[in-house]
Amino acid sequence: MKLHMVVDVDLGENQGSFQACEQKAHDAMLNFGVELMKQILLSHEQQELKKKKYLIKDKRQKTYQTLSGEVCLERYRVFDRKTKRHVYLIDEWLGLKPHQQISGGLKHKIVEACVQRPYRQATKEITQWTGIKRNPLSNWKMVQAESAKVLWQDSERGMRPYSWKRKPIPERDPSKPDPCEVLCIDLDGTFCKTQKKRFPKHDIKQAVLYRYKQRIGNSKKHRLVDKQIVLSKTSETLDQFLDRVTEKAIAHYGAHRDTLVVIHGDGDVWIRNFKINYFHKTLYRLDPWHVKKKMREALGTIEVPKAWEELIYGKPDELVSTLGLFMVQHTKPRSQEREKMQELIEYLKNNREGLLPSNIPPEMKEKHPRVFLRGSGQMESNICSAVCSRFKLRKMSWSGRGLDHLAALRERHLNGYQQPKYKVPEPLTNIRIDLGSLGSLNLPSK
């Protein structure tokens, strides 16, 4: 079937400015899209009416909202002899119920826009694209309903994550190539304002998973290869969030018991616990920027001495000894300065493993570029793009339910709606075990 239509644009004798002509062309294209969509819907209805199983009853008017614009037409109400019910052929084709008028394509675009930008801004953009005037509150309700439907479908399909805390990760199939030799997991958290000021802020945690970093052209910037993001919900516990991170590693990358998991973090307790309780072979890398920040705060200075800064990279014991000596010589007992120094020394002791040399062979470093470097610059950038740019803008505050629903849709959008590549088996045991007994990270020394 081919439809032939002509677009007429009246520019007048004096065309005027280019902006005026451009606006006229834009309005003409919107009107053309509406007429074309109207012809498509009516032609489909005529083709269906040629079938003998329908009995025409009457005509009723309805307005449809589509990607091409708002289409108002009269469509037939018919009786289906096979199903013994009255139907609207156009509504059936669009997958709409009698009280619905938004097409699936437009609904997807509205949800996509609201996931990326504030509701008011997204609503204005939809109006500019399609000429359809919508209410930000209506778009908010649509996003909440769509997210609730997606979450319900996931729970119905049995996609709730297993409990992987202190459980053995599945082994890989030795007859097949290793799908995931090394995997990076960057962990961090931030806070979002709540609508009720008497309640604490929403604690949002994020995990960024990727294989390695790749240089962008000739610049110094790098991009994450095969990146996936997991955002926590206010309605789930920390263990449930870390279970979802573990399942993402297994389902998307094929992570197994022998996978070397490189964890980058800022030294928070929950990040260290993730390293201890979930994967058997891990390499923990502490971000030096956070170490320097804590040192500046404890010392009350702008710069960190270069001699101390050099000890951050591979000499944590010597750094702790140096700071301990400085604390005894330059601070008074029970003073606020000494308490800060003691907190800094305790922080370095708890994260000692993250400051030690990686002892990774050069061949593995070449095979997985920039994976074993310290630093969480990529994590901070992803926190900004995934959470801050959507949930922490000026005057924004969130209810727990609204934040969870939008975060679930935004997580799917950032991950490109990719489906799991590997099946996640159920843990072999429900009993907590010592993960260290299953195997440790034994790498040759330099």
ZIWO-V511196 format. One record per helix or strand of 2 or more residues. SS is the DSSP state (a for helix, b for strand). FROM is the first residue (numbers start at 1). LEN is the number of residues. Records with the same first field share a line. If there is no record, write none. Layout:
SS = FROM-LEN ; FROM-LEN
This chain:
a = 18-32 ; 89-6 ; 104-13 ; 119-12 ; 136-21 ; 238-16 ; 269-9 ; 288-12 ; 306-6 ; 316-15 ; 336-15 ; 352-4 ; 362-6 ; 377-15 ; 400-15 ; 435-4
b = 54-13 ; 69-12 ; 85-4 ; 182-11 ; 202-9 ; 213-3 ; 222-3 ; 228-4 ; 260-6 ; 282-5
